[in-house]
Amino acid sequence: MVFDRCVVRRSASAGFLISDNPTHGCAITVKDCVIENAAADSPLQAPIMFMSRSGAADPVGNVAFSNVIVRDRLDRAPMQYVDGGGGVPLGGISGELIVVHDGGRETIALTHDVLASWMPQIALKQIPHVDISGMEFHPVADLPPTDTGAIRLARFRNAADLIAYATKGDTVEFTVRHGQVGKYAGSPVTVRVTSPTDEAVLDTSGEAFADTPMSFAASTTGTYRIRIDAGANWGQVADSSHPMLLTSAGQAIRLYLSPGDYYIWVPEKTADFGVRVFGEGTGEGVKATLIDPAGTVFEQVDNMAQTHQFEVSLPPGAQGQVWTLRLERPSQIAMEDHYVDIRGIPPLLAPSEGSLLKPVK
């Protein structure tokens, strides 16, 4: 693929974006092009952006630049890398750029050292996901139950997996809320609930862009698994008679415009765990704070479009404990799609301390 004699002027975001192009994939050549004052009102971006998305594994790049002029009124690197995959390297980027800024003009060869200074790659400790398929949970006995009126989960994008604990004979009532993202068309929200014995106890749909009350009867005591598919839009459990926790199967939980405090149970004798947070694309991010059981801030990050991992090591024989993840609007970029990826412990995100569940031994 060749981009030849292209001119990009005053684009709102990056003038040239390469997303998820593996080094063994499409060979891209950009020659005799001009990128002028791209993303000039977004100083955290760059005129040329590389990006990897959640789940990416292969190195990203395979782009050659020849006689490409980057005019920029901002004093910043002409290239930036948003690593949504978490530790995905760059590769195969070559050639040179002609950078024009503040009356100066400089031809810069895209050497390894130059690219490393412009786009330092993050190194994350590899903490594996915990597979909770088939795992049973029950409430954390030492925590008071949450008032059901206070139970409201985060808004999720596309589809979500949730779990709830119920006692045999309970009627579990909840409301599925559906909302529009941009101009995406609406379609019925599909909902499926399975029992601890993997039997379907509810298989239904809700109205698009509306609140739909639902319920099911608990056929046995234990963990019920709920799958809600909101299509291209967002969904939410707006209220529930029983606490419901967001979870994931080996991947990040995708949220949508959901600032707030969320709670994580860390089982006893956990040695290490990680919580990754990141945004979507180049202009959507999150401010995140991880708070320890004593209420002390462990770490805080802001404007996280690319992946950041909170890495926690606990002493041997640590007791089970509650950590808090506080999500807020970032200070300089938008908050729309954002992600939470819990590793090393069961990936459960609760709306309150009293909603927390822990694995049955």
N, C-alpha and C positions, 0 to 999 in steps of 0.2 A: 504494500500500500504506500502510495507516494502523495504527499501534500506539496504541491509545487506552486510558488508565487502567490501564496495566500496572504491576505492582509486582514488582521483582526484589530479593530480599534475600539477602545473604551468599553470592552465587555464588562458586565457586572461581576462576573466570576473569572476564573482562569481563562486565558485565551486559547490554551491548548491543554487538554486533559487526557491522560492515558490511564485507563482503569482496567485492572485485572488482565493485562496482556502479558502472558507468560513469555519468558525468554525463548522458549522453544515454539512459540506461536507465531502470529503474524509479524513479519519484518516490516517496520514502519520507517519511512524516510521523510524528513521534513527539510525542504531546501528552498532557498531564495524567498523566505517568508518574513513578514514583519508582524510583530506583536506589540501593540502600542497602548500603554496605560491600561492594561487589563487588570481587573479587580482592584482598581485604584482606591476604592472606598472600603476595601476589605484587606487591611494590612496583614492579617494573619494568613492570607492566601498568598499565592505567587502567580506570576504570569504563565508559568508552565507547571502543571501539577501531575504527579504520578499518584496512583491510589491502588490499594488492595482492599478487598472487602472481607467481611467476616467469613471464615471458612476457607479462604485462599491459602494455598500451601506452596505453590511454585513461585520462584523468583519472578518479579515483574520488571518489564522493560522492553528490550529489543527495539530500540529507537535510535536512528542516526540523524544528527542535525548538521546541516551544511548551509553556510551563509544565511543564518537566521538572526535577524536583528530584533532585540528586545529593548524597546524604549519604555522607561519606567520613571515616573516622577517620585516614586517612593524609594527610599534607601533600604533595600532588602535583597535577599538572594533571588535570582530569577527562576529557580526551581524549588519545589517543595514536594515532599512525599508524605501522604497520609496513609499510615499503616493500620488499616482496619482489621487485617488478619492477625496482627500481633506477632511481630518478629519475622515477617515475610521479607526476604532480602530483595534488593534491586540488582539488575544485571543487564549487560548488553546495551548500555547507554554510551554513545560515542559521538565524535565530531567536535563542533565548537559553536559558541554563541558570540554574537557581537552585542555587547551590553552598552546602551546609551543612557547616561544618567547625569543630571546636574552639569551639563556642558561637557562631560567627558565621554569618551568612546574607547572601549576596551574589547579586544578579541580574546576570549577565554577558551582554552582547550578543555574538553570535558574529561579530564584525567580522573583516576580513582580518588586521589586526594581532594580534588576540587569537589567532586560529587559527594564525598564523605563529609566535607565541611558544610555544604549546602543542605544535604539531606542525611543527617546522622541517623543510622538505623537503630531501632530500639532492641534491646536484648531482654527478653522476659524469661523468668524461671519457668520451666515447663512443668506445671502442676496438672495432673490428669483430671478429667471429669470423673465424677462418680455416677455410675449407672444405677438408677433407682427403679428400673423396671422390675416388677415383682416384689419390690421392697414394701414392707408394711410400716405405717407410722401411727403414732398416737400423740395426744396433746402432751406438752411439757407440764408435768404435774405441779411443779413449784411456781408456775405463773398463773395469776388469776385470769379467768376467761374474759374475753373482750365483750363489751356490750354489743349485741348484734347490730344495733343502729349505727355503730361506728365502723362497721366493716365495709370498706370500699377499696377495691383493688385498683392498681394502676391501669391506665389505658394501654392496651397492647396493639401492635400493628400486625395486620394480616391474620395470623392464627396464633393460638396460645394453648398450652397444656397447663392444667391446674389439678390440684388434689384437695380433697376434703375428707375429714374424719366424721363418721356418723355411726350411731348406735342402731342396732336392729330395731325396726319399728318406727324410727324417726321419719318425719316428712321434711325433706330438705327443699327449702324454697329459696329462689334467687331470681334476680332480674338481670337479663342480658341487655346491655346498652350498645347501640351501634351508631357510629358517627362518621361523617364524610371527611375524607382527606382530599384537599384540592378539588378537582372536578371529576374524580373517579365516580363511575356509575355505581349504584347500589344494587345489591342482590341479597336474597335471604341469608341470614346468619345460620350456619348449621351448628348443631350442638349434639354431642354424643357423650353419654356418661356410662362408665362400666363399673361393676361392683368389684369387691375384693376377690371374687371368684371369676372375674373376667366376663361376666354376663352383662349384656346391655340392659340398663334400667331406664334409659331415656335416649331416644333418637328422634330429634325434632329440628325445627328451624324457627327463627325469629324474623320479625319484619325488618326490612332495611331502614336504616336511619330512624330508629324508634327504640323504645324500651319494651321488652317482652318479658312478662313474668313466666317463670317455669318452675317445675317441681318434680321430685321423684321420691319414691318410697325406698328407704334403706332396707334391703332384703337380708342383710347380715351386718354385723359390727365390723368396722375396719375402714380401710382407705378406698375412697372412690376417686376415679380418674375422669377428668372432664376435658374434652377437646372442643374448642370453640373456633370456628373459622369465619372471620369477618371479611374475607375477600381482600381487595386492595385497600380497604379502609381500616378504621380502628374499632376495637371492641372493648368492653369493660363489664365486669361483674359489678353492677352499681350497688347492689345490696344483697345480703344473703343471711339466712337463718343460721348457717354453719360457716365458720371461717373457711375461705378458699385461698390457697397459696399458689402463686405462679411458679412454674418449674420449666425445665427444658430437658431435652434428650441429647446430650452431647454437643450442645451448641448454646449460643447466647440467647437470652430472653430479650425480645425486641419490644421496646416500649414506644409510646407516642405521647409527647407533651405531658409527662407525668412527674413533676416535681413533688417531693414529699420525703418522709422518713419511712424506710423499709427495714425489716428485721430479719436476721439470719441466725439460725441455730447452728452452733459449732459443737458437734458431739464430743463427749469426753475422750481423752487420750489422743485427740487430734494433734499431730506434730506441725503440719503446715497446711495453710489454705490460701487461696488467692481469689480476689474479686476483680475482674476486668470490667472497665467501662470505656465506651467510645461512642462516637456519633455516626452520622450517615453522610458519606460524601465529603465534600470539602468545606461546606458552609453550615453544617449542623453539628452541634456538640452538646456537652453537658458539663456542669460543675458538680463534683462529687466529693463527699467527705465520708471517710470511714471512722466510726466512733467505737471505742472499746467498751467492755462491760461496765467500767467505772465511769463512763461518760466523758472520757478524755479523747480528744481528736488524735487519731493515729496518723492520718495523712489526709491532705486535701489537694485537689487539682481543679483547674478551671480551664474552660475553652478546650475541652478534650474532644477533638474530632477523631484523632487517631487513638490507638489502644493504649490505655494505662492499666497496669496491674498493681493493685494493692497486694503486697506479699506479707503474710503474717506467719511468724514462727512462734509456737507455744512451748512452754517447758514440758518435760516428760510428765506424764500422768495428769495433765490438765483436766479440770472438771468441765462438764458441759456448760456452755455460756452463750449469752446473747450479744451479738454485735449489731450495730446500726449503720445502714447505708443511707446517707442523706443526699438526695438528688435535687439540684437547683438549676435555675436558668443560668447559662454562662454569661459572663460579663461582656463579651465582644462578638459572639456569633449566635445564630438562632438555635432554639431548642425545639426540635420536632421529633425526628426519629433518633432514638438513642438505645443503647444496649447495655445489659448487665450479664456477665458471664462468670458464674460461680464455679470454682474448681477446688478439688481436694476434700470437699464435704458435700452432702446432699444439696443439690441446687434448688433450694426452696426460698422464695421471696415472700415474706409475710407482711400484711398491712398493719399489724400491731403485734406487740409482744405476746399478748394473750392468745393470738391466733397461731403461734408457732407449734409445729409438730416435730417430733424426733423419731428416728428409726427404732423399731422394736428389735430388741436383741434376740 
